[in-house]
Structure formats: structure tokens, C-alpha cells
Amino acid sequence: MRVLFSVLAVCVSLMVSAAPVRKGPVETEHRKVPYVGAISADAATGRILFSDKADAEAYPASVTKLMTALLVLEDVEKGRYSFSSLATATKDVNRCEASWVGLKAGQSMTVDDLLTALLVQSANDAAIVLGVNSAGSLEAFVERMNERARELGMENTAYYNPNGLPKPKYAKEFNRTTAADQLKLALEIVKHEMIFKYTSVKLGQVKDGNGNIIKFVNHNNVMVKDKLKVINPDSSEAVDGLKTGYIEAGGSSVVLSGSRAGKRAIVVVLGSASAPDRDNAARRLMEDALSSLSW
């Protein structure tokens, strides 16, 4: 009997030691649980409602595309081109991959469809085509991005490309920012009501460079997933934008916009170690912000 117990104990010990060790989300300086930095504010006044490490450096990834979109919206408002204008891809589209609409050099799409692809599908090639169309070259557009950031007081932000793809293949450095800086950008971009035509789309579609219809789902989980939605007392959905982002080095990020009873709140969560960390934190902060504003 003692021998049997001894054998059983050894077997159990071997089973335990052989069991795979479950690891949590990878944490680094630029991706943490629940985030590197976060902030929320009243969109109308800029009054800060919540702030936690909002000046910590983070890699914005595709949240970068909000600056790209802002410059395009400002261009249209100045009459430099229209939403129906065609933008033609140059060889610069070869400098991207991952999420895209598959544009090749020489192919064209309307600015309207490119903005939809940029903000709903998070298409990296759309960002490049819009940037080159706006400034004449990718390098000139990146310079405009940084100039606009300085104008907005985004002192801790540096852009190296218009889509947030990482170094070394796509840029000499990672785009860098802080939650506080992204709040400044968001407060500016929500002044352009046209932005919500794109960011509030849950199921989008565009015509690609070959004239084919491409359909896609918005990456903003807090807006599209039922279990994460922020529901107002009148049963309407609160969240209507703005943009998510992810790269391995910088984790998951999001800038959210939501409204309740005529009040709008902005929430920024940067550098979460996982998408669930980001989504849960952002949802909680949005619910708290809207409750505070509509009290």
C-alpha cells in the first residue's frame, strides 16, 4: 500500500510539473496591465475627469490615424480637394502591410472611401495614399503631422509615419505620444462633426482600386461588441468612435468618444498589455465620465 501511495505521489508530481505554465499578458515599458496611461475629459470644455500616468510615453500604433484623418478633414474644409476626389496610390503603398485594402501603385479610390477604410478597417495603405495625396510625398505629410501636433500643444508626440506601423521596416522610430497628448488631438478632431460619419460605422464597405466591394467590421470593441457597449438610460448606445490601435511593442490602445444627454466625453487608454485590458478600462472610464457629465 505504501508503495502504491508513493507511485501515485510521483505521478501527481510529474503531472503538475508537466502542466504548462499559464502566462499573463506580456508587460514592458510601453505595454502594461491595465495600461501605460489613461485620461478622460469633457469634450465641450476639456475639463479633466480622470487621469492616471497620462504623461507616460506610449506607442500609439493605429491611433496615429486620427492625426492623419484630422489633416484630411482640414484639407477638405479648406477646399484643397473634396470627399469625392480620387486619390491615386504611389509606390509608397509598398511600405505597409497587415490591415489594408490592397491598393497597388496607380490604383485610385475616393477620399471618402479611403477615410472609411482608414477609420473603420484601419487600413495602413489608405493612410499612406491619403498622406501623399495631401502633401505630395510621405515625408512632407509626416512633417505636417508633427507641425500640427506642435500647434495643438502635443509636446510629447513624434510621428514618423501616418499609420503607426513599427520600426525598423516602416519608420526609423516608433511613433510616440502620451494619453494627455492624444486627448488634445481628440478634443480637436471632434470639433469636425464629419469624423463621426466614419468612426461610428460598425460594418463598413468601400470600393477598392479594382472597383470591387470590400466589407469589414470596425475594430472598436466597445462600440461593436454587445457585452462591452455603453448603454444610455434612454437605451441608445453612447460610443460613436474614435480609433483603436495595436502593435506588439506598444500593446493595445484606444481613443473613445461617447455622448449622453447632450454631453460628450473623451477617453484615452494607451499601452494596455492586452485588448481585454484596454477594452475593459476604456469602457469603465467612459461609463464613469458620462455618468459624471450627465449627473
C-alpha positions in Angstrom: 0.0 0.0 0.0 2.9 2.4 0.9 4.4 1.6 -2.5 1.1 2.4 -4.2 0.8 5.7 -2.5 4.4 6.5 -3.3 3.8 5.7 -7.0 0.7 7.9 -7.0 2.5 10.8 -5.4 5.3 10.6 -8.0 2.7 10.5 -10.8 0.8 13.5 -9.5 4.1 15.4 -9.1 5.1 14.6 -12.6 1.6 15.7 -13.9 1.9 19.0 -12.1 5.4 19.7 -13.2 4.5 18.7 -16.8 1.4 21.0 -16.9 2.0 24.1 -19.0 2.5 27.3 -17.0 -0.1 29.9 -17.9 1.4 33.3 -18.6 -0.4 36.6 -18.3 -0.1 39.4 -20.9 3.5 40.4 -21.6 4.4 43.7 -19.9 7.2 46.1 -21.0 7.8 49.8 -20.5 5.4 50.5 -23.3 2.7 47.9 -22.6 1.3 47.3 -19.1 -1.7 46.0 -17.2 -4.1 47.7 -17.3 -2.4 50.4 -19.4 0.6 52.7 -19.7 -1.5 55.8 -19.3 -5.1 56.9 -19.4 -7.2 60.1 -19.2 -10.8 61.2 -19.8 -12.3 64.7 -20.2 -15.4 66.7 -21.1 -15.3 67.2 -24.8 -17.0 70.6 -24.6 -14.7 72.2 -22.1 -11.6 70.0 -21.9 -12.1 69.6 -18.2 -10.2 66.5 -17.0 -12.4 63.9 -15.3 -9.8 61.2 -14.7 -6.0 61.0 -15.2 -3.6 58.2 -14.4 0.0 58.4 -15.7 -1.3 60.5 -18.6 2.2 61.8 -19.4 3.8 58.4 -19.7 5.3 57.7 -23.1 3.4 55.1 -25.2 3.4 53.9 -28.8 0.0 54.8 -30.3 0.1 52.3 -33.2 -3.0 52.9 -35.4 -4.4 55.6 -33.1 -1.9 57.6 -35.2 -4.5 57.6 -37.9 -6.6 60.2 -36.0 -3.9 62.8 -36.9 -4.0 61.6 -40.5 -7.8 61.9 -40.5 -7.7 65.4 -38.9 -5.3 66.8 -41.6 -7.5 65.3 -44.4 -10.7 66.8 -42.9 -9.0 70.2 -42.6 -7.8 69.9 -46.2 -11.4 69.3 -47.4 -12.8 72.1 -45.3 -10.2 74.5 -46.9 -11.3 73.3 -50.3 -7.9 71.7 -51.3 -9.9 68.7 -52.5 -13.3 67.0 -51.8 -14.5 63.8 -50.3 -15.4 62.7 -53.9 -11.9 63.4 -55.2 -9.8 60.5 -56.4 -6.5 59.8 -54.6 -4.0 57.6 -56.5 -1.6 55.2 -54.8 2.1 55.7 -55.4 4.8 53.1 -54.9 4.8 54.2 -51.2 1.9 51.8 -50.6 4.6 49.0 -50.7 5.8 50.4 -47.3 2.8 48.8 -45.5 1.1 45.5 -44.8 -1.2 44.0 -42.2 -4.6 45.7 -42.2 -5.2 47.2 -45.6 -7.4 47.4 -48.7 -4.7 46.1 -51.0 -4.1 49.2 -53.1 -1.3 49.0 -55.7 0.6 51.8 -57.3 -1.5 53.5 -59.9 -4.9 52.5 -58.4 -7.3 55.1 -57.1 -10.0 55.4 -54.5 -12.1 58.4 -53.4 -11.1 60.3 -50.4 -14.4 59.3 -48.8 -13.7 55.6 -49.2 -10.1 56.0 -48.1 -11.3 57.7 -44.9 -13.8 54.9 -44.3 -11.0 52.3 -44.8 -8.7 54.3 -42.6 -11.0 54.7 -39.6 -13.1 51.5 -39.8 -10.8 48.9 -41.3 -7.7 50.7 -40.0 -6.2 50.3 -43.5 -2.5 51.1 -43.4 -2.3 51.7 -47.2 -5.2 54.1 -47.0 -3.2 56.2 -44.6 -0.3 56.4 -47.0 -2.4 57.2 -50.0 -4.2 60.0 -48.1 -0.9 61.4 -46.8 0.8 61.5 -50.2 -2.4 62.9 -51.8 -2.5 65.7 -49.2 1.2 66.7 -49.0 2.8 65.5 -52.2 5.0 63.0 -50.5 5.0 60.8 -47.5 7.8 62.7 -45.9 6.1 66.0 -46.4 2.9 64.7 -44.8 4.7 63.3 -41.7 6.3 66.8 -41.4 2.7 68.3 -41.5 1.6 65.8 -38.8 4.3 66.9 -36.4 3.7 70.6 -37.2 0.0 70.2 -36.4 0.9 68.3 -33.2 3.0 71.2 -32.1 0.2 73.6 -32.9 -2.1 71.6 -30.7 0.3 71.6 -27.8 1.2 67.9 -28.1 4.7 68.4 -26.7 5.4 64.7 -26.1 4.4 63.4 -29.5 6.5 62.5 -32.5 5.2 60.9 -35.7 7.4 59.0 -38.2 4.6 57.6 -40.4 0.8 58.2 -40.9 -0.4 54.8 -39.9 1.6 53.8 -36.8 3.3 50.7 -38.2 6.5 49.9 -36.2 10.2 50.3 -36.9 12.6 49.3 -38.4 10.8 48.4 -41.7 8.2 51.1 -41.7 9.8 54.0 -39.9 13.1 54.9 -38.3 11.4 55.1 -34.9 8.2 54.2 -33.3 5.5 56.9 -33.3 5.5 58.2 -29.7 2.8 60.0 -27.7 1.1 60.2 -24.3 -2.5 59.9 -23.2 -2.6 63.6 -22.4 -1.4 64.5 -25.9 -3.9 62.2 -27.6 -6.7 63.9 -25.6 -5.6 67.2 -27.1 -5.9 65.7 -30.6 -9.3 64.1 -29.8 -10.7 67.4 -28.5 -9.7 69.0 -31.7 -11.0 66.3 -34.1 -14.4 66.0 -32.5 -15.0 69.7 -33.5 -15.2 68.3 -37.0 -18.6 66.5 -37.0 -17.8 64.7 -40.2 -15.5 62.5 -38.3 -18.4 60.6 -36.8 -19.6 59.6 -40.3 -16.6 57.3 -40.3 -15.8 56.4 -36.7 -19.4 55.4 -35.8 -19.7 52.9 -38.7 -19.8 49.3 -37.3 -20.0 47.5 -40.6 -18.2 49.4 -43.4 -17.7 48.9 -47.1 -15.7 50.6 -49.8 -14.8 50.1 -53.5 -11.1 49.1 -53.8 -8.7 50.0 -56.5 -10.2 47.4 -58.8 -13.8 48.6 -58.2 -14.6 45.6 -56.0 -16.7 46.0 -52.9 -14.8 45.2 -49.7 -16.7 44.8 -46.4 -15.2 45.0 -42.9 -16.0 45.3 -39.2 -14.9 48.2 -37.0 -12.1 47.3 -34.6 -13.7 49.3 -31.8 -14.9 46.5 -29.5 -16.5 48.9 -27.0 -18.8 50.1 -29.8 -19.5 46.8 -31.7 -19.5 44.0 -29.0 -22.7 43.8 -27.1 -21.1 42.8 -23.8 -18.9 45.9 -23.9 -21.3 48.6 -25.2 -22.1 51.6 -23.0 -25.9 52.0 -23.0 -27.6 55.3 -22.0 -30.7 55.5 -19.8 -32.8 56.1 -23.0 -31.4 52.7 -24.4 -29.3 54.5 -27.0 -25.7 53.5 -27.5 -23.2 56.0 -26.2 -20.0 55.3 -28.0 -19.5 56.6 -31.6 -15.8 56.5 -32.1 -12.9 57.1 -32.4 -9.9 54.8 -33.0 -8.1 51.7 -31.8 -4.5 50.6 -32.3 -2.2 47.7 -31.7 1.4 46.8 -32.3 3.3 44.1 -30.3 5.8 46.6 -28.9 3.2 49.0 -27.7 0.2 46.8 -26.8 -3.4 47.9 -27.3 -4.7 51.4 -27.3 -7.9 53.3 -27.9 -9.4 56.8 -28.1 -13.1 56.7 -27.3 -15.8 59.3 -27.8 -19.3 58.9 -26.4 -22.3 61.1 -25.6 -25.2 61.1 -23.2 -28.0 63.6 -22.7 -26.2 66.1 -24.9 -22.9 65.8 -23.2 -19.8 64.3 -24.9 -16.8 62.6 -23.2 -13.4 61.6 -24.5 -11.5 58.6 -23.1 -7.9 57.7 -23.9 -6.3 54.4 -22.9 -2.8 53.7 -24.2 -0.4 50.8 -24.0 -2.6 48.1 -22.5 -0.9 44.7 -22.3 -4.0 43.1 -24.0 -7.1 44.0 -25.9 -9.4 42.9 -23.0 -7.4 45.1 -20.6 -7.8 48.1 -23.0 -11.5 47.5 -23.6 -12.5 46.9 -20.0 -10.6 50.0 -18.8 -11.9 52.2 -21.6 -15.5 51.1 -21.1 -15.3 51.7 -17.4 -13.8 55.2 -17.8 -16.4 56.1 -20.5 -19.3 55.0 -18.2 -17.8 56.9 -15.3 -17.2 60.0 -17.5 -20.7 60.1 -18.9 -22.3 59.5 -15.6 -20.3 62.4 -14.2 -21.2 64.7 -17.0 -24.9 63.9 -17.1 -25.4 63.9 -13.3 
